[in-house]
């Protein structure tokens, strides 16, 4: 299954239509508002601003599976992201990235290894997956890796159309 065919909702309702990202480079990140890594929103927003006009987007995926660090409603999440970090990249519905109710999007993503060879369950909030313009998963980044590190930026630039 292509990630473009996965059904997923937007944070504030209605289909997110991942098919709209065909031909674009997408950084998919499971996000949370009350995590020690939450300041990564700043770097994610900078990536969005820097590369959006070159066929790139960040796609934030709120998840409450790690120590209950994303407990808010859709409206609370949207308000927090906008007011605190100026986030204007798209956010999906809150979903499970691990376990019995793992969303089909993450069932695809977790099969790809990171640079250290790790595959499997999402380790924590802010794990990142880079999707190339053809829909292939081209890179996986550890949750602690800041979005604006050279490794992430170089991977994005290689994937841009």
N, C-alpha and C positions, 0 to 999 in steps of 0.2 A: 504494500500500500504506500502511495506517495503521501507525504505530509500535506500536500495540497488538497487531498481528498478527505482529511480528517474533519469530522464535525466538531466544532467548538463555538462557544458563544462569546460575544464581546462582554466586557465587564458589566456594562450597564444594559445588557439584554440585546437579543437579536444575534443572528449568525455573524461570526467573525470572518468567514469566507477566506480561508488560507490560500485559496486559488489566486487571490489578488496579488500574491507575492511571487508568482511565477516570473522568472526573469530578474528577480531582485535578490540581493544578499540580505539575510535576516539573522539577527542574533536573538535567539530565544533564551529567556532567563526566567527561572522561577524566583519570584520576588516576595518580600515580606516587609511590613512597615515597622515592626518592633524587634528588629534583629541587630546585632552588632555590625552586620555587614550592610545594613540599610543605607549608609552613606554612599554605597556604590551607585545609587540612583543618580548622583551627580555625574559620575563618569559615563553612565549609560546615556544620560541626556546630552552630554557633550558629544558622544559618538553620533547620536541622532542628528544633532545640529551640524556636525562636521560632514557627514556622509549622506544625508537624506537626498540631496540633489544629485547624487551619483548612483541612485538605485539601491539604497540601503535603508533598513529600518530595524529598530529594536522592537521586540515583541515581549512584553512583560506578562508573566503568568503567575498571578497571586496563588500562594499555597500556604495552608495553615498546618501542615504536617510536622513541622519542626518546632517543638516546644511551644506550640500555639502562638507563633509570632506574627500571624496575619489573621487576627480574630474579627476584623471589621466587616461591615456590610459593603456591598459594591460601592455605594455612595461614599462611605467613610474612606475606603481605599482610594477612590478617585480624588476626593478632596485632599487627602493627605499628600498624595503624589504630586498633585498640581500645586498646592499651596506651599509645601515644604521644599520641593525639588524642581518645580517648574516643568514637570514631566508632560510632554505632549506626544510621546510615542504611544502606540496602541497597547491596551491591556485586555487580556481575556478574562473570562469568568474565573473565579477561584476554583481550583481543582486539586485532585490528588495526583502526585507525581510518582508515588511508590505504593506498594501493597496491593491488596485484592481489588481495590477500586481505582488503580492507576489508569489515568486517562490514556486513550489510544495514541495520542501524540507522544506521550512519554514512553509508551511501550516501544515505539520506534526509536526514539532518541537514546535510550539507555543502552542500546546494543553497540553504540559507537565508543571506542576507547579514547581516553584523553592522551596527552603526550607521554604520560608515564605508564600507559597500558591499562588503566583502570576502566572496566565496563561494569554495568549493573546499576543498582539503585542510586538515585540522587543522594548525595552525601549531606547536603545542607542547602539553605536558601542561597540564591545567587549563583547556582551552577549554570554555566553558559554553553550553548550549542550554536555553532555557526552553520547556517544553511546556505549553500551556494545557489546561484541563479537557476540551476537545473533541478533544484530540490534535493540534492544530495547533502548529507550531513558531512561537512568537511573538517570540523574541529569541535572538540569538547574541552572546556576549561574548568578547572577547579573553582569551587565557590569563593575561595579566598583570593583568587587572582583578580586584581582590579581590572575593570573594563578598559581602561586606557593604558595598559601596559604595552610595551613594544610587541610582545607575542600576539596579543589580541589584535592590535592595530595592523600588524603585518599580515595576519590571516585575513582580516577584512579587506585590506587593499588588494591582496591577491585574488580575492573572490569577486570584487566589483566588476561589473560589466563595462 
